[in-house]
């Protein structure tokens, strides 16, 4: 069952994935595997067992295009030169946990979006959205918290 959470600012370090839309389901697991293998190179990691995905649904700038596979850090320091940093501001999210295949995430988002609408919230598609992966090594069996940025409807 979805719920709404107010979450604090998050600092992320990781890999930016930029590809045609239908390729993300293939490219994101590859980037996730690389990040898992290289997480020890990142300083100040909060929880190496939790990966974060970040994206903007309706991005207006090319620097917001794509999908970021990251880990949270307490502070930016000595970033590996082929990795990127991202600061997500404190935001309110509608949250739904999905356990299953990564190809089923779209259906989980449809359920979340219907819940958002039915409960008087508005999706903020021009803001950063997050996915918190508790299990990601097998694309057929993932455990992810989908975090869709929302506001109260006015």
N, C-alpha and C positions, 0 to 999 in steps of 0.2 A: 504494500500500500504506500503510495507517495506521501511525502511530508514536506514541510517547508522549513529550511534551516538558514539562519544568518551566519555566514562564515567569515572569519577574519581574512586579512590580506595574506596572500600566499606568494612566496618567492620560488620560482621553478628554474631548473637547469636541465637541459636535455637536447634533443634532436628535433629539428623542424622537418616535417615531411611535406613535400609539395609535389603533387602529381595530378593527373586527370581524376575527376570525381569517382569514377568506377574502380579506380586502382587503390583507393585508400584501404579497403578491406584486406588487400594483399600487402601493401607497403607498411602500414602501421605495425602489424605483428613483426615484420623484419626489423624496423627501427626499435621496437620494444626489446627484441632479443639482443641487439647491439648495445642498447642502454644497460640491460641487465649484466652483460659481460664487462661493461666499462664503468659501472657505478662506483667502483673503488677509486677511480680517478677524480671524482667530484668531492670537493671539500664541503664540510658542514651539512651532510645529508641528514635530514630529520628521521626518515624511516626508509631504508633501502628495500623493504619488502612491499612498498606501496608505490606504484607508478601512477602518474597523472597525465591525462590527455587534456589539451586545451585547444579551443577553436572559437572563432567568431562566425556565427551563422551567416549574417549579412554584413560582410566586411566591406568597408568603403575605401580601404587603402591596401595596396599590394603587400605591405609589411604585415598585415593581419590575415593574409590568405594562407591556407594550409592547415596543418594539424601538428601540434607540438607533443612529443612523447618525453616526459620529464620525471624528475624526482624533486621533492620539496627540499629546500635548503633553509637554514636559519639565517644565513648571510651569504651574499655573493663574494667569493674569494677564489682566486686562482682557477678561473673557468677554463676547462680544456679548450684549446683554440678552435676546434671544429664543432663546438657545442654552442648553444644559445641560452640566453637568460630571458625570463619573462616575469613580470610582477603583475599578479591579478589582484585588483583592489578588493576590499571587503564588500561582499555582495549578499543578496538574498537569493536562495536557490530552491526550486522544487526538486526533490530528490527521490529517485526510484532505484532500488537495487535490482540488477539483472544478473541471473546465473544461467549460463547456457552458451550457445554458439554465438560468435561475434556477428554472424550474418543475421541473427535474430534481434540485434540491437535496434534496428529501425522500427520493428514492431513495438518494442519496449518504449521507444520514444513516442510513438503514436499514442500509446496508452497514457504516458506522462502528459503529453500535450492536451489530451482530452480532459484529464484531471485538472490541469492548470485552468483551462477555460471554464470547467464546471464549478470550480471553487473560487472564482472571482479574482484570479490573478492574470497578469499580462506577461507574455514572454518578451524578454528584452533581447531581440535577435542581433542587435548591434553591439552587445557586450560579450565579454569572455564567458564561455561555458566550460565546465570541467567534467572530466570522467576520472574517477578514482578506482584504479584497478588493484584489487586484492589478489587476483589470480589471472595471469595473462599468458603463461607459457604455452598453453594449448588453445588455439583459436576456437576449437569446437567445445571448449569447456572453460569459459571465463567467468569471473566474478567481478562485477563492476558497479559502482555507484554512479548513476547518471545525474549530473547536477546542471539543471537548466536554469539560467538566470531569469528571475521574475521580479515583478513589482505588483503592488496592489492596484487593481483597476481604479481609475478615478471616476 
